[in-house]
């Protein structure tokens, strides 16, 4: 039996790297990992070519423009990668009967809530990055209604640049750090997200009706502030650095951040029968990965 082909874009990112590590556990699938050097997802001819060459059963779009502050001024590039490219990929998925899993963000919400966001809640991004990711969702679903969109938040892993790595570096260098205590969300260990994605792929391969298109939320369980996250890292790593809570007003950034971006994971848990670990458990495992 011929192996199903799975294309993964964004191979050099956190999620792409975690998917590559786990791919070895899925020998029934043939994975094609592409970074920007191998595939410019905003180039329609390049995208068409990779589909024609591989005839994929799946396309996991883990590529994105993620520089939230830079996106405020570099709008053309952010829109091209996060919005236009999602539409191009989705069109090709529809044409080639490929199942799409597209990764989006909690930043599609304005942060004015106080209950975990449902997939059906109104979106209203407060920065340009969030707007481009929201547009990417729209274009993906317009061009291929048979897509799965997974919104995630506060992603970290041993790969790439992220909050956990930044905190570890700064805590070694400094006696104290100021971290905002009035933005609330849920961290996501990229490995947990990768496992969930590949569970959907594997189980759909065994039972095609398992695939249920639509928008889903995935992060680790629990709601914390960036200050709580930083304090958790410090305590687990036994750093002597003092972590001081400060309001967002004392830490201005070019792009506004939503103050609340906790998302409900009920839908993804029920639909795909996946377990979602609690944030602190996953942080412990990830830090062990660093060792």
Protein Blocks (a to p, Z undefined) as FASTA:
>chain_A
ZZdddddehklmmklmmmmmmmmmmmmbccddddfklocfklmklmmmmmmmnopabdcd
fbdcfblklmmmmmmmmmmmmmmmmmmmmmmmmmnopacdddddfklpgolacbdcdfkb
ccddfbfklmmmmmmmmmmmmmomkbccdddehiacfehjdfklmmmmmmmmpmbdcddf
kbccddddfklmmmmmmmmmmmmmmmmmlpcgdddddddeddddfklmmmmmmmmnopab
dcddddfklmccfbacdfbfcdcfklmmmmnopacddfklmmmmmmmmmZZ
